[in-house]
Amino acid sequence: MANIALQSAHSGLNALNTRMDVIANNLANVNTAGFKSSRANFQDLLYVERAQPGVENAIGDQRPIGLYVGLGVKVSGTQLDFSQGSPLSTDRPLDVLIEGEGFFQVQVENELGGGTAYTRAGNFTLNSDGEMVLANDTGRRLDPPITLDPDAVQITIDATGRVFQRLPGDTEPNEVGTIELATFVNPAGLVQVGENLYVESAASGPPAAGEPATDARGRLRQGLLEASNVDPTRELIELIRTQRAFEMNSQSIRAADETLQQVAQLRR
């Protein structure tokens, strides 16, 4: 009956609507520093088995194929793409790019992730206490914390994360701390909590924190930011494909509805 077609087309509309939401979010964050795009993965649902392959018929021959009718599709998950974004030159001393693997660690409330969250956005600034914090509306502190003198005339961050400052009257800069990076066995398993932050989950595994440029962690580059890795052209193409698929599933619903109407008229 056409009711299975209605169910399958309905599930397709729901899945495509989710895919459109994911694409729209990618496009909305095309200018978000350190943003990583997501992809909606689909999988088919259960099947109604009407004939099993390999079953012998009345004359002893085996049926070469089965007869299965699927019940539609669903979104199995959203998969993060952690490919490197393009470097953006800012010439700001507290803007830092991670070239390679790893995440900056920032302090958050315990409700968000046990006190530590992770981000690829390296747009840092100083708060009123001279601490390095994310330059956003929450001002998350870098973890471990690094405090700089507001009177420093020069701030230098090298590739291994060491932070130096030179004060007025000093001839040589002084080291004030080290920016550590965290890596994960499965970064795609991190939980997205907004603010360009991720928190640890059982799927991601525990963080392995340490100095940049060690143990497969990336190097740091001062005066640069990592741009969003969203490819607008590809996302627009996927958006058009999603719209066309949505239209086809809508047509399936109309066709199934017309078929059911004809069946109802036959009963009169």
KAMOLIN-V948981 format. One record per residue. N is the residue number from 1. RES is the residue in three letters. OMEGA is omega as a letter, one per 20 degrees, with the letter a starting at -180 (999 if undefined). D_CENTER is the distance of its C-alpha to the mean C-alpha in whole Angstrom. Layout:
n=N res=RES omega=OMEGA d_center=D_CENTER
n=N res=RES omega=OMEGA d_center=D_CENTER
This chain:
n=1 res=MET omega=a d_center=40
n=2 res=ALA omega=a d_center=38
n=3 res=ASN omega=r d_center=36
n=4 res=ILE omega=r d_center=34
n=5 res=ALA omega=r d_center=33
n=6 res=LEU omega=a d_center=32
n=7 res=GLN omega=a d_center=30
n=8 res=SER omega=a d_center=28
n=9 res=ALA omega=r d_center=28
n=10 res=HIS omega=r d_center=27
n=11 res=SER omega=r d_center=24
n=12 res=GLY omega=r d_center=23
n=13 res=LEU omega=r d_center=23
n=14 res=ASN omega=a d_center=21
n=15 res=ALA omega=r d_center=18
n=16 res=LEU omega=r d_center=18
n=17 res=ASN omega=r d_center=18
n=18 res=THR omega=r d_center=15
n=19 res=ARG omega=r d_center=13
n=20 res=MET omega=r d_center=15
n=21 res=ASP omega=a d_center=13
n=22 res=VAL omega=r d_center=10
n=23 res=ILE omega=a d_center=11
n=24 res=ALA omega=r d_center=13
n=25 res=ASN omega=r d_center=10
n=26 res=ASN omega=a d_center=9
n=27 res=LEU omega=r d_center=13
n=28 res=ALA omega=a d_center=13
n=29 res=ASN omega=a d_center=11
n=30 res=VAL omega=r d_center=13
n=31 res=ASN omega=a d_center=15
n=32 res=THR omega=a d_center=13
n=33 res=ALA omega=r d_center=13
n=34 res=GLY omega=a d_center=11
n=35 res=PHE omega=r d_center=8
n=36 res=LYS omega=a d_center=5
n=37 res=SER omega=r d_center=5
n=38 res=SER omega=r d_center=4
n=39 res=ARG omega=r d_center=8
n=40 res=ALA omega=r d_center=10
n=41 res=ASN omega=a d_center=13
n=42 res=PHE omega=r d_center=16
n=43 res=GLN omega=a d_center=19
n=44 res=ASP omega=a d_center=23
n=45 res=LEU omega=a d_center=25
n=46 res=LEU omega=r d_center=28
n=47 res=TYR omega=r d_center=31
n=48 res=VAL omega=a d_center=35
n=49 res=GLU omega=r d_center=37
n=50 res=ARG omega=r d_center=40
n=51 res=ALA omega=a d_center=41
n=52 res=GLN omega=r d_center=41
n=53 res=PRO omega=r d_center=41
n=54 res=GLY omega=r d_center=44
n=55 res=VAL omega=r d_center=46
n=56 res=GLU omega=r d_center=50
n=57 res=ASN omega=a d_center=51
n=58 res=ALA omega=a d_center=55
n=59 res=ILE omega=r d_center=56
n=60 res=GLY omega=r d_center=54
n=61 res=ASP omega=r d_center=52
n=62 res=GLN omega=r d_center=48
n=63 res=ARG omega=a d_center=46
n=64 res=PRO omega=a d_center=43
n=65 res=ILE omega=r d_center=40
n=66 res=GLY omega=r d_center=39
n=67 res=LEU omega=a d_center=39
n=68 res=TYR omega=r d_center=35
n=69 res=VAL omega=a d_center=34
n=70 res=GLY omega=a d_center=30
n=71 res=LEU omega=r d_center=29
n=72 res=GLY omega=a d_center=26
n=73 res=VAL omega=r d_center=22
n=74 res=LYS omega=r d_center=19
n=75 res=VAL omega=a d_center=15
n=76 res=SER omega=r d_center=15
n=77 res=GLY omega=r d_center=11
n=78 res=THR omega=a d_center=7
n=79 res=GLN omega=a d_center=6
n=80 res=LEU omega=r d_center=3
n=81 res=ASP omega=a d_center=6
n=82 res=PHE omega=r d_center=7
n=83 res=SER omega=a d_center=10
n=84 res=GLN omega=r d_center=13
n=85 res=GLY omega=a d_center=13
n=86 res=SER omega=r d_center=17
n=87 res=PRO omega=r d_center=19
n=88 res=LEU omega=a d_center=20
n=89 res=SER omega=r d_center=24
n=90 res=THR omega=a d_center=25
n=91 res=ASP omega=r d_center=28
n=92 res=ARG omega=a d_center=27
n=93 res=PRO omega=a d_center=28
n=94 res=LEU omega=r d_center=25
n=95 res=ASP omega=a d_center=22
n=96 res=VAL omega=r d_center=21
n=97 res=LEU omega=r d_center=18
n=98 res=ILE omega=r d_center=17
n=99 res=GLU omega=a d_center=18
n=100 res=GLY omega=a d_center=17
n=101 res=GLU omega=r d_center=15
n=102 res=GLY omega=a d_center=15
n=103 res=PHE omega=r d_center=14
n=104 res=PHE omega=r d_center=16
n=105 res=GLN omega=r d_center=17
n=106 res=VAL omega=a d_center=18
n=107 res=GLN omega=r d_center=20
n=108 res=VAL omega=r d_center=19
n=109 res=GLU omega=a d_center=21
n=110 res=ASN omega=a d_center=22
n=111 res=GLU omega=a d_center=20
n=112 res=LEU omega=a d_center=17
n=113 res=GLY omega=r d_center=17
n=114 res=GLY omega=r d_center=20
n=115 res=GLY omega=a d_center=21
n=116 res=THR omega=r d_center=18
n=117 res=ALA omega=a d_center=15
n=118 res=TYR omega=a d_center=13
n=119 res=THR omega=r d_center=11
n=120 res=ARG omega=a d_center=11
n=121 res=ALA omega=a d_center=13
n=122 res=GLY omega=r d_center=17
n=123 res=ASN omega=a d_center=19
n=124 res=PHE omega=r d_center=21
n=125 res=THR omega=r d_center=25
n=126 res=LEU omega=r d_center=28
n=127 res=ASN omega=a d_center=29
n=128 res=SER omega=r d_center=32
n=129 res=ASP omega=a d_center=33
n=130 res=GLY omega=a d_center=32
n=131 res=GLU omega=r d_center=28
n=132 res=MET omega=a d_center=25
n=133 res=VAL omega=r d_center=23
n=134 res=LEU omega=a d_center=19
n=135 res=ALA omega=r d_center=21
n=136 res=ASN omega=a d_center=19
n=137 res=ASP omega=r d_center=21
n=138 res=THR omega=r d_center=21
n=139 res=GLY omega=a d_center=22
n=140 res=ARG omega=a d_center=20
n=141 res=ARG omega=r d_center=22
n=142 res=LEU omega=a d_center=22
n=143 res=ASP omega=i d_center=22
n=144 res=PRO omega=a d_center=25
n=145 res=PRO omega=r d_center=26
n=146 res=ILE omega=a d_center=28
n=147 res=THR omega=a d_center=31
n=148 res=LEU omega=r d_center=32
n=149 res=ASP omega=a d_center=36
n=150 res=PRO omega=r d_center=35
n=151 res=ASP omega=a d_center=39
n=152 res=ALA omega=a d_center=37
n=153 res=VAL omega=r d_center=38
n=154 res=GLN omega=r d_center=35
n=155 res=ILE omega=a d_center=32
n=156 res=THR omega=r d_center=31
n=157 res=ILE omega=a d_center=28
n=158 res=ASP omega=a d_center=28
n=159 res=ALA omega=a d_center=26
n=160 res=THR omega=r d_center=26
n=161 res=GLY omega=a d_center=25
n=162 res=ARG omega=a d_center=29
n=163 res=VAL omega=a d_center=29
n=164 res=PHE omega=r d_center=33
n=165 res=GLN omega=r d_center=35
n=166 res=ARG omega=a d_center=38
n=167 res=LEU omega=r d_center=40
n=168 res=PRO omega=a d_center=43
n=169 res=GLY omega=r d_center=46
n=170 res=ASP omega=r d_center=44
n=171 res=THR omega=a d_center=45
n=172 res=GLU omega=r d_center=42
n=173 res=PRO omega=r d_center=38
n=174 res=ASN omega=r d_center=38
n=175 res=GLU omega=a d_center=35
n=176 res=VAL omega=r d_center=33
n=177 res=GLY omega=a d_center=30
n=178 res=THR omega=r d_center=27
n=179 res=ILE omega=r d_center=24
n=180 res=GLU omega=r d_center=22
n=181 res=LEU omega=r d_center=19
n=182 res=ALA omega=r d_center=17
n=183 res=THR omega=a d_center=16
n=184 res=PHE omega=r d_center=14
n=185 res=VAL omega=a d_center=16
n=186 res=ASN omega=a d_center=12
n=187 res=PRO omega=r d_center=9
n=188 res=ALA omega=r d_center=7
n=189 res=GLY omega=r d_center=9
n=190 res=LEU omega=a d_center=9
n=191 res=VAL omega=r d_center=9
n=192 res=GLN omega=a d_center=7
n=193 res=VAL omega=a d_center=11
n=194 res=GLY omega=a d_center=11
n=195 res=GLU omega=a d_center=12
n=196 res=ASN omega=a d_center=10
n=197 res=LEU omega=r d_center=10
n=198 res=TYR omega=r d_center=9
n=199 res=VAL omega=a d_center=12
n=200 res=GLU omega=r d_center=14
n=201 res=SER omega=r d_center=14
n=202 res=ALA omega=a d_center=17
n=203 res=ALA omega=a d_center=14
n=204 res=SER omega=a d_center=13
n=205 res=GLY omega=a d_center=16
n=206 res=PRO omega=r d_center=18
n=207 res=PRO omega=r d_center=17
n=208 res=ALA omega=a d_center=20
n=209 res=ALA omega=r d_center=21
n=210 res=GLY omega=a d_center=23
n=211 res=GLU omega=r d_center=24
n=212 res=PRO omega=r d_center=23
n=213 res=ALA omega=r d_center=24
n=214 res=THR omega=r d_center=25
n=215 res=ASP omega=r d_center=24
n=216 res=ALA omega=r d_center=21
n=217 res=ARG omega=a d_center=20
n=218 res=GLY omega=r d_center=19
n=219 res=ARG omega=r d_center=22
n=220 res=LEU omega=r d_center=22
n=221 res=ARG omega=a d_center=23
n=222 res=GLN omega=r d_center=25
n=223 res=GLY omega=r d_center=25
n=224 res=LEU omega=r d_center=22
n=225 res=LEU omega=r d_center=18
n=226 res=GLU omega=r d_center=15
n=227 res=ALA omega=r d_center=14
n=228 res=SER omega=r d_center=11
n=229 res=ASN omega=r d_center=10
n=230 res=VAL omega=r d_center=10
n=231 res=ASP omega=a d_center=14
n=232 res=PRO omega=a d_center=15
n=233 res=THR omega=r d_center=18
n=234 res=ARG omega=a d_center=16
n=235 res=GLU omega=r d_center=14
n=236 res=LEU omega=r d_center=18
n=237 res=ILE omega=r d_center=19
n=238 res=GLU omega=r d_center=17
n=239 res=LEU omega=r d_center=17
n=240 res=ILE omega=r d_center=21
n=241 res=ARG omega=r d_center=21
n=242 res=THR omega=r d_center=19
n=243 res=GLN omega=a d_center=22
n=244 res=ARG omega=r d_center=25
n=245 res=ALA omega=r d_center=24
n=246 res=PHE omega=r d_center=24
n=247 res=GLU omega=a d_center=27
n=248 res=MET omega=r d_center=28
n=249 res=ASN omega=r d_center=27
n=250 res=SER omega=r d_center=29
n=251 res=GLN omega=r d_center=32
n=252 res=SER omega=r d_center=32
n=253 res=ILE omega=r d_center=32
n=254 res=ARG omega=a d_center=35
n=255 res=ALA omega=r d_center=37
n=256 res=ALA omega=r d_center=37
n=257 res=ASP omega=r d_center=38
n=258 res=GLU omega=r d_center=41
n=259 res=THR omega=r d_center=42
n=260 res=LEU omega=r d_center=42
n=261 res=GLN omega=r d_center=44
n=262 res=GLN omega=r d_center=47
n=263 res=VAL omega=r d_center=47
n=264 res=ALA omega=r d_center=48
n=265 res=GLN omega=r d_center=50
n=266 res=LEU omega=a d_center=52
n=267 res=ARG omega=a d_center=52
n=268 res=ARG omega=999 d_center=55
